[in-house]
Amino acid sequence: ELVDAIAAKLRAGPLAGKRILVTSGPTHEPIDPVRYIANRSSGAQGTAIANALTGLGAEVIFVTGPATAPMPQHAKIVPVQTAREMLAAAEDALPVDAAIFTAAVADWRVKSASAQKLKKSKDGLPLLDFEENPDILHHIATLSDKRPGLVIGFAAETNDVVDHATAKRLRKGCDWIVANDVSAGTGVMGGADNTVTVIDDSGVDSWPKMTKAEVARRLAERIAQAMS
Amino acid sequence: ELVDAIAAKLRAGPLAGKRILVTSGPTHEPIDPVRYIANRSSGAQGTAIANALTGLGAEVIFVTGPATAPMPQHAKIVPVQTAREMLAAAEDALPVDAAIFTAAVADWRVKSASAQKLKKSKDGLPLLDFEENPDILHHIATLSDKRPGLVIGFAAETNDVVDHATAKRLRKGCDWIVANDVSAGTGVMGGADNTVTVIDDSGVDSWPKMTKAEVARRLAERIAQAMS
């Protein structure tokens, strides 16, 4: 960690010396040893953001669920499976100067995941009892002691994108929300492009459609500006 | 298709001229546009089997869910997402001389997958109503007209492997069951090795631990022998 910190300080760029947490990918919530519930997320936008941040000199801790996108090049990778593991890894990464929550965290988990493969019941259907997963974004954004200076959430919506995302920003207690429309027709999920809207306390900033790498670079520059 | 058939006939090997269906990978059953239920399966064993079969001259139709393993080199790839799509693609592939069902098909799907992203309800928990997916192996193994001459199922078990697999062979109506223990400790899921037991009407044939590629080659040779 000392070596990483020294390496970060030696890096050039507007984010040199800044330590930034990025969460990425989906979480997998086990039903039993062979079944799970997941959110669709390749992790591509998260990887692009981590790469853009290290490109500006930041030290990045990259907490990632089982993503299919390549891992970022110069970040510290912390692999996790479930939402609870992701929260623990995010807390372990504190203190950080900024935290960017791109992960598509499952909202629920199965209450008592079975240690053995579930056999079909008489009617063939499972009885799954759900419980809520921790709200990682809300938890970190409302910490009294170690809250990062800049907390950014993502909102993947399929309808009323700006309305839902604006409400989410207030509900979660984060500084910015990056909202996008992931409806099937948009090709965002699994695709190369993204069309995002950045919402902060000064209003709504809609960006044109661009590649996920371009979204990442523009967001990293906005972060550098906000932290300078 | 004619070109494929001619190419297959021109291929050397004990399975030249044979047309074989292989299913592989997991299925993803949508809950809503961003959430799904899945079985853990990299598709590595299915890809290895397809490669071994084409290596012996077979024409392979490879019906695959969203797998993370590389696709086979010389098979006809038919990508699907859900169990119902996999059944339809398997039926489309008929007639075949043999069918090998390595896919980890989700047993259930959500009754009415939502076209919009589910919002948290008051208590934060989803109400998911399940229904059974089609039993692809049983369906194909019990066809009256187009049943393939050799039908092979796979059984991923975490306990009482041979007992469960023996019962499964009879219940499904298939000729062979290839059973393996996918308990967390075995490292089979996502790993390079596999320890399988082949069960047919003559009894139980337990193979030593070997790579998935070796399992595939040995199984392909056993298939060639049975079909000669």
Interface residues (C-beta under 8 A of the other chain):
Chain A: I31 P33 V34 R35 Y36 I37 A38 N39 R40 T68 A104 A106 D107 W108 A115 Q116 K117 K120 G124 L125 P126 L128 F130 E131 E132 A156 E157 T158 N159 V182 S183 A184 M189
Chain B: I31 P33 V34 R35 Y36 I37 A38 N39 R40 T68 A104 A106 D107 W108 A115 Q116 K117 K120 G124 L125 P126 L128 F130 E131 E132 A156 E157 T158 N159 V182 S183 A184 M189
